[in-house]
């Protein structure tokens, strides 16, 4: 039993190292420019060890992307949860999403390589699971409370999620010092237009 526990810890440590080094390399160079040999060398493991945990580079990237989306989601939730009012939670969480995605590593992995590597449909499904679900719940709660007029939630979620993802991609390519502030202000106006009179 003791040997099994040691092996399990070693396997988990190897998996964490592969994820860490894969993430670093994908963020620094982009998915297409990174080879399995680079990943295994950086992690200090064999290709066999990598294949023990992941079917290949694409599966490792999928796991890295999941981790990045989870981190962004936790960051957004932490900021949103600081507010008691549901409307303030929506606005703060949406603004924090834009701020979180200005990180170049996050942009590269989540917004640039994610759709390109996994394909649009799988990337959208992951985005739906990671953040759109929370946006859906927030909007539904605001409708239930009367802050937003009742309407079908799904189209609104897709419109807002798409707008924020597109804004994040634009911010990734922009160089203006005021671009994040301007985008955040535009987002506030967009969200404000949803409020019930």
C-alpha positions as CSV (number, residue, x, y, z in Angstrom):
1,X,0.0,0.0,0.0
2,X,2.8,2.4,0.9
3,X,4.4,1.9,-2.6
4,X,1.1,2.5,-4.3
5,X,0.7,5.8,-2.5
6,X,4.3,6.9,-3.4
7,X,3.6,6.0,-7.1
8,X,0.3,7.9,-7.1
9,X,2.1,11.0,-5.7
10,X,4.8,10.6,-8.3
11,X,2.3,10.3,-11.1
12,X,0.4,13.4,-9.8
13,X,3.7,15.3,-9.5
14,X,4.6,14.4,-13.1
15,X,1.2,15.5,-14.3
16,X,1.5,18.8,-12.6
17,X,5.0,19.4,-14.0
18,X,3.7,18.5,-17.5
19,X,0.8,21.0,-17.1
20,X,3.1,23.7,-15.8
21,X,5.7,23.3,-18.5
22,X,3.2,22.9,-21.2
23,X,1.4,26.0,-20.1
24,X,4.6,28.0,-20.0
25,X,5.7,26.8,-23.5
26,X,2.2,27.3,-25.0
27,X,2.0,30.8,-23.6
28,X,5.5,31.8,-24.6
29,X,5.6,30.3,-28.1
30,X,2.1,29.3,-29.1
31,X,0.7,25.8,-29.6
32,X,1.9,25.2,-33.1
33,X,5.6,26.2,-32.3
34,X,5.9,23.8,-29.3
35,X,6.9,20.2,-29.8
36,X,6.4,17.2,-27.5
37,X,10.2,16.9,-27.2
38,X,10.3,20.5,-25.9
39,X,7.6,19.8,-23.4
40,X,9.2,16.5,-22.1
41,X,12.6,18.1,-21.9
42,X,11.3,21.1,-20.0
43,X,9.4,18.8,-17.6
44,X,12.4,16.5,-17.2
45,X,10.3,13.4,-18.2
46,X,10.2,10.9,-21.0
47,X,7.7,10.9,-23.8
48,X,6.3,7.7,-22.3
49,X,5.6,9.6,-19.1
50,X,3.7,12.2,-21.1
51,X,1.7,9.6,-22.9
52,X,0.9,8.0,-19.6
53,X,-1.0,11.1,-18.7
54,X,-2.1,12.6,-22.0
55,X,-2.8,11.1,-25.4
56,X,-0.7,13.7,-27.0
57,X,0.0,17.4,-27.3
58,X,-3.6,18.3,-28.1
59,X,-4.9,16.6,-24.9
60,X,-2.2,18.3,-22.8
61,X,-3.3,21.6,-24.3
62,X,-6.9,20.8,-23.6
63,X,-6.0,20.3,-19.9
64,X,-3.9,23.5,-19.9
65,X,-6.8,25.4,-21.4
66,X,-9.2,24.0,-18.8
67,X,-6.9,25.1,-16.0
68,X,-6.6,28.6,-17.5
69,X,-10.4,28.9,-17.8
70,X,-10.9,27.7,-14.3
71,X,-8.4,30.3,-13.0
72,X,-10.2,33.1,-14.9
73,X,-13.5,31.8,-13.6
74,X,-12.3,31.8,-10.0
75,X,-10.9,35.3,-10.4
76,X,-14.2,36.6,-11.9
77,X,-16.2,34.9,-9.1
78,X,-14.0,36.2,-6.4
79,X,-14.5,39.8,-7.6
80,X,-18.2,39.4,-8.3
81,X,-18.8,37.8,-4.9
82,X,-17.6,40.9,-3.1
83,X,-20.9,42.5,-4.1
84,X,-24.2,41.8,-2.4
85,X,-26.3,43.3,-5.1
86,X,-26.9,41.0,-8.1
87,X,-26.5,43.8,-10.6
88,X,-23.2,44.9,-9.1
89,X,-22.1,41.3,-9.2
90,X,-22.8,41.0,-12.9
91,X,-21.0,44.3,-13.8
92,X,-18.0,43.6,-11.5
93,X,-17.7,40.0,-12.8
94,X,-17.9,41.1,-16.5
95,X,-15.3,43.8,-15.9
96,X,-13.0,41.4,-14.2
97,X,-13.3,39.0,-17.1
98,X,-12.0,41.7,-19.4
99,X,-9.2,42.5,-17.0
100,X,-8.2,38.9,-16.5
101,X,-8.0,38.3,-20.2
102,X,-5.5,41.2,-20.7
103,X,-2.9,38.8,-19.4
104,X,-0.9,37.8,-22.5
105,X,-0.6,34.1,-21.4
106,X,-4.3,33.9,-20.9
107,X,-5.0,35.6,-24.2
108,X,-2.7,33.2,-26.1
109,X,-4.0,30.0,-24.6
110,X,-7.7,30.8,-24.0
111,X,-8.6,33.1,-26.8
112,X,-6.1,32.6,-29.7
113,X,-4.9,29.0,-29.6
114,X,-8.0,27.6,-27.9
115,X,-10.4,27.9,-30.8
116,X,-7.6,27.2,-33.4
117,X,-6.4,24.0,-31.7
118,X,-9.6,22.5,-30.4
119,X,-11.9,23.7,-33.1
120,X,-14.6,26.3,-32.7
121,X,-17.3,23.9,-31.5
122,X,-15.3,22.3,-28.8
123,X,-13.9,25.6,-27.7
124,X,-17.4,27.1,-27.5
125,X,-18.5,24.1,-25.4
126,X,-15.6,24.6,-23.0
127,X,-16.4,28.3,-22.8
128,X,-20.1,27.5,-22.2
129,X,-19.1,25.2,-19.3
130,X,-16.5,27.6,-17.9
131,X,-18.2,31.0,-18.0
132,X,-21.3,31.2,-20.0
133,X,-23.2,29.0,-17.4
134,X,-22.4,31.6,-14.7
135,X,-23.5,34.4,-17.0
136,X,-26.7,32.6,-17.6
137,X,-27.4,32.1,-13.9
138,X,-26.6,35.8,-13.2
139,X,-28.9,37.1,-15.9
140,X,-31.7,34.7,-15.0
141,X,-31.5,35.9,-11.3
142,X,-31.6,39.5,-12.5
143,X,-34.7,38.8,-14.5
144,X,-36.3,37.0,-11.6
145,X,-35.6,40.0,-9.5
146,X,-37.0,42.5,-12.0
147,X,-33.6,44.2,-12.7
148,X,-33.7,43.1,-16.4
149,X,-36.9,42.7,-18.3
150,X,-37.9,39.0,-18.8
151,X,-36.7,37.6,-22.1
152,X,-35.1,34.4,-23.4
153,X,-31.8,34.1,-21.5
154,X,-29.8,31.9,-24.0
155,X,-29.6,34.5,-26.8
156,X,-28.6,37.2,-24.3
157,X,-25.9,35.0,-22.8
158,X,-24.5,34.3,-26.3
159,X,-24.6,38.0,-27.3
160,X,-22.9,39.2,-24.1
161,X,-20.4,36.3,-24.0
162,X,-19.5,36.8,-27.6
163,X,-19.1,40.5,-27.1
164,X,-16.8,40.1,-24.1
165,X,-14.7,37.4,-25.9
166,X,-14.4,39.6,-29.0
167,X,-13.5,42.6,-26.8
168,X,-10.8,40.5,-25.1
169,X,-9.4,39.5,-28.4
170,X,-9.3,43.1,-29.5
171,X,-7.6,44.1,-26.3
172,X,-5.0,41.4,-27.0
173,X,-4.0,43.1,-30.2
174,X,-4.4,46.7,-29.0
175,X,-1.6,48.9,-27.8
176,X,-3.5,51.9,-26.5
177,X,-2.9,52.7,-22.8
178,X,-6.6,53.6,-22.4
179,X,-8.0,50.6,-24.3
180,X,-9.0,48.6,-21.3
181,X,-10.6,51.5,-19.5
182,X,-12.5,52.5,-22.7
183,X,-13.6,48.9,-23.3
184,X,-14.8,48.6,-19.6
185,X,-16.7,51.9,-20.0
186,X,-18.3,50.6,-23.2
187,X,-19.2,47.3,-21.4
188,X,-20.9,49.2,-18.6
189,X,-23.0,51.2,-21.1
190,X,-23.9,47.9,-22.9
191,X,-24.9,46.2,-19.7
192,X,-26.7,49.4,-18.5
193,X,-28.9,49.2,-21.6
194,X,-30.3,45.9,-20.3
195,X,-31.7,47.3,-17.1
196,X,-35.4,47.7,-16.6
197,X,-36.7,51.2,-16.7
